[in-house]
Amino acid sequence: PGMSYVLKFLVSNLVFNVQATTTALLSLSAGCTSLTGVVVDGNLFVTPPALLVVSVAQSSPFPCMMNTISVTFVSNIHFKTCDSSQISISGLDGAVVNSTQVAIIDSTGNYPASFPLGSTANWIESTKTVVVFVPKDIIAGTESKFSFQIRNPFIRSDPSNVGNVLPPSDTVIPKASGLNAPQLFISTSGTAVLSSQLPSPLSSLGLCGLTAPDSPPLFLYQPQFVTKSIGQSSKFPCDSNTMTVSLMSNVPLCGRDCNVKITISNLQGVAPSQLFNDSSFPLRSFTADSQSSFYQNHLMFSASSSGTAGTALWMPSSNSVILSLNCCMKCNTEYRFVFDVLNPPCAQSAQSIYIEASNSDILSGIARSLMSVGNGGANPPLGVMSPSFSLANFVGSSKTPCEWNDISSELRANVPIQNGTAVTISGLTSSMMAGTGGGGLSTQPFPKTKSCFFP
């Protein structure tokens, strides 16, 4: 009697509907002795299950690029494989996954225990959700991380149209309100049912010189051309005219991932100097200097996705040039190339030339906009001069009636005159110019000059 006894036994704490318990009713029996209704002081309070630390980030804020989503979390409960524990990330609006599963990848190599490399997760397209099965027990208080890859969607140039016409699933913008990242949620099942909103990180990935807080998953930059100029080499009628194009975009533009095509339109009055049977024509390198960053930039383009590198497609119905990308244009990198056209025979004012970028579904990723004038703006593209004589003098050798008179003319044009051009001098009225014995009037072609016929 009067002795103290310590009893220890093992129970499994509750997870659901947890409440603090301060007293317990204890009944003891030992042999012929029985004690009942003994009130024992105690504390069986169980901390409510929770995710203590959760973070999520992406690797790429650029349309159409592969994007690694990394999730880090710490919980105050154990996640057990025997309970078929699952962790889900939902709300990945716009993500492109062409399968019902995604591979779990270890982006840092620091967390091999919880989610081994090569594990898989289920992808639910209807809710844009990744469901990860816990492959090994995760101990409470242990930081765990898993990563998976999606493809970013193709961004349309007009966000206000989203929802009006449903394009293919890989071309919608994540949110109709703009390029802000969608709100993501994390939830668990099995050992405990938890759900919480994922916080959006405020850091910048520092890619392409961009400084916006772009690490939240599916925050995407609107593509645009930051350099888009075109210039010409000649303003003379019928002359061969070398067009020089300079391009630079704020994000990578890729042919393989997005089937990006660049269209230069409203090339009125001209046509490529050399046109093949399939309506393709050659591009040329801006420079022959192999050390220049512009050397052979033209090989990035082709007339079609399977076309020959260094070509473009001519569309006579719209006076447009279509450039299919063979690879990726790097962000904030200027590219230059040239192509040759034949100027029209008639004068015309400089044209407003436009550029845009689209994908294979003809959805615009970079809206149609006016190109600036290259060459410092001194030679507006496709402006063709009106040919005229700036000097036309005629001098005769004799004023004597009925005497032969050699007429000499001095002509000067404001444009080069093409070799073989016939010059007609009219208005010379004389009975001696016609009929038998008439001297006639002959002209010789202008030697070693180049232009077209005057109107």
C-alpha positions in Angstrom: 0.0 0.0 0.0 1.1 3.5 -0.7 3.6 2.5 -3.4 3.8 4.4 -6.7 3.6 2.4 -9.9 4.7 3.6 -13.4 2.8 2.0 -16.2 3.9 2.5 -19.8 2.1 1.4 -22.9 2.0 2.3 -26.6 -0.9 3.8 -28.5 -1.3 5.4 -31.9 -2.2 9.1 -31.7 -5.3 10.2 -33.5 -5.0 12.3 -36.6 -8.6 13.4 -37.2 -10.8 15.3 -34.8 -8.0 15.7 -32.3 -8.9 17.2 -28.9 -6.9 17.8 -25.8 -7.6 15.2 -23.0 -6.6 16.3 -19.4 -8.1 13.3 -17.4 -8.6 9.6 -18.0 -10.7 7.0 -16.1 -8.4 4.1 -15.1 -9.6 0.6 -14.1 -7.1 -2.0 -12.8 -7.4 -5.6 -11.9 -4.8 -7.9 -10.5 -5.8 -11.3 -9.3 -8.5 -10.9 -6.7 -8.0 -7.2 -6.4 -9.9 -4.7 -8.6 -9.7 -0.9 -8.7 -12.2 0.9 -10.7 -13.2 4.5 -11.3 -9.7 5.9 -10.6 -9.3 9.4 -12.1 -5.8 9.9 -13.5 -4.4 13.4 -14.4 -2.7 13.5 -17.8 -2.4 15.3 -21.1 -3.1 13.4 -24.3 -3.2 16.5 -26.5 -2.1 15.8 -30.1 -0.9 18.6 -32.3 -3.2 19.1 -35.3 -1.4 17.9 -38.5 -0.1 20.7 -40.7 2.3 21.5 -43.4 4.8 23.8 -41.7 6.9 25.0 -44.6 5.9 24.9 -48.3 7.6 26.5 -51.3 7.3 26.1 -55.0 9.3 27.6 -57.9 9.8 27.1 -61.7 12.9 27.0 -63.8 11.6 28.8 -67.0 9.2 31.8 -67.5 9.3 31.5 -71.3 6.5 30.2 -73.5 6.8 26.7 -75.0 9.9 25.9 -73.0 10.3 22.8 -70.8 9.8 23.9 -67.2 10.9 22.2 -64.0 8.5 22.7 -61.1 10.2 22.2 -57.7 8.2 21.7 -54.5 9.7 21.7 -51.0 7.7 21.0 -47.8 8.0 20.1 -44.1 5.2 18.6 -42.2 4.6 17.8 -38.4 3.3 14.3 -39.2 4.7 11.2 -40.7 3.6 10.3 -44.2 3.6 6.6 -44.4 3.6 4.4 -47.5 1.4 1.9 -45.7 -1.3 4.5 -45.6 -1.0 5.1 -49.4 0.0 8.7 -48.7 -0.3 11.1 -51.6 0.7 14.7 -52.2 -1.0 16.7 -54.9 -0.2 20.0 -56.6 -3.3 21.5 -58.4 -4.1 24.6 -60.4 -1.3 24.3 -63.0 -3.4 26.2 -65.5 -2.0 26.1 -69.0 0.6 23.4 -68.3 1.2 21.0 -71.2 1.7 17.4 -70.4 1.1 14.9 -73.2 0.8 11.8 -70.9 -1.1 10.6 -67.9 2.2 10.4 -65.9 5.1 12.7 -65.2 8.5 11.6 -64.0 9.7 12.8 -60.6 13.2 14.3 -61.1 15.6 15.4 -58.5 16.6 18.9 -59.4 19.2 19.3 -56.7 20.3 15.8 -55.6 19.8 16.7 -52.0 16.6 14.7 -51.4 17.0 11.1 -52.7 15.4 9.4 -49.6 11.9 10.7 -49.9 11.4 10.8 -53.7 14.0 8.7 -55.5 15.0 9.6 -59.0 12.8 7.8 -61.5 9.6 7.8 -59.4 6.4 8.7 -61.3 3.4 10.8 -60.5 -0.1 10.9 -62.1 -1.2 13.8 -64.2 -4.9 14.7 -64.2 -5.5 16.8 -67.3 -9.1 18.0 -66.3 -7.9 19.7 -63.1 -4.2 20.3 -64.2 -3.1 18.3 -61.1 0.0 16.3 -60.3 -0.5 13.5 -57.8 2.7 12.2 -56.2 2.7 8.9 -54.3 5.0 8.8 -51.4 7.5 6.0 -52.2 9.2 5.9 -48.7 8.1 7.0 -45.3 8.6 10.7 -44.6 9.4 11.5 -41.0 7.8 14.5 -39.4 10.0 17.6 -39.4 12.1 16.4 -42.4 12.4 18.7 -45.3 11.4 16.9 -48.5 11.5 17.9 -52.1 10.3 16.7 -55.4 10.4 18.1 -58.9 8.6 17.4 -62.2 8.6 18.8 -65.7 5.8 20.3 -67.8 5.9 22.3 -71.0 4.9 26.0 -70.8 2.0 27.0 -73.1 2.2 29.0 -76.2 1.3 32.6 -75.3 -1.2 34.4 -77.6 -0.7 38.0 -78.3 -4.2 39.1 -77.3 -5.1 37.8 -73.8 -8.6 39.4 -74.0 -9.5 36.7 -76.5 -8.8 33.8 -74.2 -12.0 31.9 -73.5 -13.9 33.3 -76.5 -12.5 30.7 -78.9 -10.9 27.6 -77.5 -7.6 26.9 -79.3 -5.6 23.7 -78.8 -4.8 23.2 -75.1 -1.1 24.0 -75.6 -1.8 27.5 -76.9 -3.9 29.1 -74.2 -2.6 31.7 -71.9 -2.7 30.6 -68.2 -4.9 33.4 -67.1 -7.2 35.6 -69.1 -6.2 38.6 -66.9 -2.7 38.5 -68.2 0.6 36.7 -67.6 0.4 36.4 -63.8 1.0 33.0 -62.4 -2.1 30.9 -61.5 -2.8 30.1 -57.8 -1.5 26.7 -56.9 -2.6 24.4 -54.0 -1.0 21.5 -52.2 -3.0 18.8 -50.6 -2.3 15.4 -49.0 -4.2 12.2 -48.5 -3.6 8.9 -46.8 -2.0 9.5 -43.4 -3.7 12.9 -43.2 -5.9 15.0 -45.3 -4.5 18.5 -45.6 -4.9 21.3 -48.1 -3.3 24.8 -48.3 -2.6 27.5 -50.8 1.0 27.5 -52.1 2.7 30.9 -51.5 4.1 32.7 -54.6 7.8 33.4 -54.4 8.8 36.9 -55.1 12.3 36.2 -56.5 13.5 36.7 -60.0 15.2 33.8 -62.0 17.5 36.4 -63.5 17.2 35.0 -67.0 17.6 37.1 -70.2 18.3 40.2 -68.1 14.6 40.2 -66.9 14.1 41.2 -63.3 10.4 40.7 -62.6 9.5 38.2 -59.8 9.2 35.4 -62.3 9.8 32.3 -60.2 6.1 31.4 -59.5 5.1 28.5 -61.7 3.6 29.4 -65.0 4.4 33.1 -64.7 5.2 33.8 -68.4 6.6 36.7 -70.2 4.7 38.1 -73.2 7.1 37.7 -76.2 8.0 40.7 -78.2 10.6 41.9 -80.7 12.8 44.5 -79.0 14.6 45.0 -82.3 12.8 44.7 -85.6 14.3 46.8 -88.4 14.5 46.5 -92.2 16.5 48.5 -94.7 17.3 48.5 -98.4 20.3 49.0 -100.6 18.7 50.6 -103.7 15.9 53.0 -104.4 16.2 52.7 -108.2 13.6 51.2 -110.5 14.2 47.7 -111.7 17.3 47.5 -109.6 18.4 44.5 -107.5 17.7 45.6 -103.9 19.3 43.9 -100.9 17.0 43.9 -97.9 18.7 43.8 -94.5 16.7 42.5 -91.5 17.7 42.8 -87.9 15.7 41.0 -85.1 16.0 40.5 -81.4 13.4 39.2 -79.0 13.0 39.5 -75.2 12.4 35.7 -74.8 13.7 32.7 -76.7 11.7 31.8 -79.8 11.9 28.2 -80.8 11.0 26.3 -83.9 11.3 22.8 -82.5 9.2 23.5 -79.3 6.7 25.9 -80.6 6.9 25.7 -84.4 7.4 29.5 -84.4 7.1 31.2 -87.8 8.0 34.9 -88.4 6.1 36.7 -91.1 7.3 40.0 -92.7 4.5 41.4 -94.6 3.5 44.3 -97.0 6.5 44.0 -99.3 4.5 45.8 -102.0 5.8 46.1 -105.5 8.8 43.7 -105.2 9.5 40.0 -105.6 12.5 37.9 -104.7 15.3 38.1 -107.3 15.6 34.3 -107.3 12.5 32.2 -106.8 12.4 28.4 -106.7 9.5 26.2 -108.0 8.2 25.7 -104.4 8.0 29.5 -103.9 11.1 29.4 -101.6 14.0 31.7 -102.2 17.5 32.0 -100.7 18.6 34.1 -97.8 22.2 35.3 -97.4 24.6 35.9 -94.6 24.8 39.5 -93.4 28.5 39.3 -93.3 31.3 37.1 -94.7 33.4 37.6 -91.5 33.3 34.3 -89.7 34.3 36.0 -86.4 31.1 38.2 -86.4 28.1 37.2 -84.3 26.0 37.9 -87.4 27.9 35.3 -89.5 25.5 32.8 -91.2 22.5 33.9 -89.0 20.4 33.2 -92.1 20.8 29.4 -91.5 18.5 29.7 -88.5 15.6 30.0 -90.9 14.0 27.9 -93.6 10.9 28.0 -95.9 9.2 25.3 -93.9 9.7 23.1 -90.9 11.4 20.6 -93.1 12.9 23.0 -95.6 16.4 23.8 -96.5 18.3 26.0 -94.0 18.9 29.5 -95.3 15.7 29.8 -97.3 12.4 31.6 -96.8 8.9 31.3 -98.3 7.4 33.9 -100.6 3.7 34.5 -100.5 2.7 36.6 -103.5 -0.9 36.9 -102.5 0.0 38.9 -99.4 3.5 40.1 -100.5 4.9 38.4 -97.4 8.0 36.5 -96.4 7.6 33.6 -94.0 10.6 32.4 -91.9 10.3 29.1 -90.2 12.7 28.7 -87.3 15.1 25.7 -87.4 16.2 26.1 -83.8 15.9 28.7 -81.0 16.6 32.4 -81.3 18.3 33.3 -78.0 16.8 36.1 -75.9 18.3 39.6 -76.1 20.6 38.5 -79.0 20.5 40.4 -82.3 20.3 38.4 -85.5 20.8 39.8 -89.0 20.3 38.4 -92.5 19.8 39.7 -96.0 17.8 38.7 -99.1 17.5 40.2 -102.6 14.4 41.5 -104.3 13.8 43.2 -107.7 12.4 46.7 -107.5 9.4 47.6 -109.5 9.8 49.6 -112.8 7.5 52.4 -111.5 8.0 54.8 -108.7 6.4 54.1 -105.4 6.6 55.6 -101.9 8.3 53.8 -99.0 6.1 51.0 -97.6 5.0 50.3 -94.1 6.5 46.8 -93.4 5.1 44.7 -90.6 6.3 41.7 -88.6 4.7 39.1 -86.4 5.4 35.7 -85.0 2.9 32.8 -84.9 2.8 29.0 -84.5 1.6 26.2 -86.7 -2.0 26.9 -85.7 -1.7 30.5 -87.0 -2.1 31.8 -83.4 -0.1 34.9 -83.0 2.6 34.9 -80.3 4.0 38.3 -81.1 1.3 40.6 -82.5 1.7 42.3 -85.9 3.6 45.5 -85.5 5.5 48.0 -87.7 9.1 47.5 -88.4 11.5 50.3 -88.0 13.8 51.6 -90.8 17.3 50.1 -90.9 20.4 51.9 -92.0 19.7 54.7 -89.5 16.4 55.5 -91.2 18.1 57.2 -94.2 16.7 54.8 -96.8 13.1 53.8 -96.1 12.4 50.3 -97.5 10.8 49.9 -100.9 10.7 53.5 -101.7 11.5 53.7 -105.4 12.5 56.9 -107.2 10.6 58.3 -110.1 13.0 58.3 -113.1 13.5 61.5 -115.0 16.1 63.4 -117.0 17.7 66.1 -114.9 19.5 67.3 -118.0 18.5 67.2 -121.7 20.4 69.5 -124.1 20.4 69.3 -127.9 23.0 71.0 -130.1 23.1 71.1 -133.9 26.2 71.3 -136.1 24.8 73.6 -138.8 22.2 76.3 -139.2 22.4 76.4 -143.0 19.3 75.4 -144.9 19.5 72.1 -146.7 22.8 71.2 -145.1 23.4 68.1 -143.2 23.1 68.8 -139.5 24.6 66.5 -136.8 22.4 66.7 -133.7 24.2 66.0 -130.4 22.3 65.5 -127.2 23.5 65.5 -123.7 21.3 63.6 -121.2 21.6 63.0 -117.5 19.2 60.9 -115.5 18.5 60.8 -111.8 18.8 57.0 -111.8 21.1 54.5 -113.5 20.1 53.7 -117.1 20.1 50.0 -117.9 22.5 48.7 -120.7 20.4 48.2 -123.8 17.8 50.9 -123.0 16.4 52.5 -126.1 16.1 56.3 -125.9 13.6 57.9 -128.2 13.9 61.6 -129.2 10.7 62.9 -130.7 9.4 66.2 -132.0 12.1 66.7 -134.7 10.0 67.7 -137.8 11.8 68.0 -141.1 11.0 66.8 -144.6 14.6 65.7 -144.9 14.2 63.2 -142.0 11.9 60.9 -144.0 11.9 59.2 -147.3 14.6 58.2 -149.7 17.8 59.9 -148.8 16.6 61.0 -145.5 19.2 61.0 -142.8 17.0 59.3 -140.2 17.7 59.5 -136.5 19.5 56.8 -134.6 20.5 56.3 -131.0 23.1 54.1 -129.4 22.5 52.2 -126.2 24.0 53.7 -123.1 27.1 51.6 -122.4 27.8 49.9 -119.0 24.9 51.5 -117.2 22.1 49.8 -115.4 18.4 50.7 -114.8 15.0 50.1 -116.4 13.0 51.6 -119.1 11.6 55.1 -118.5 7.8 55.3 -118.5 
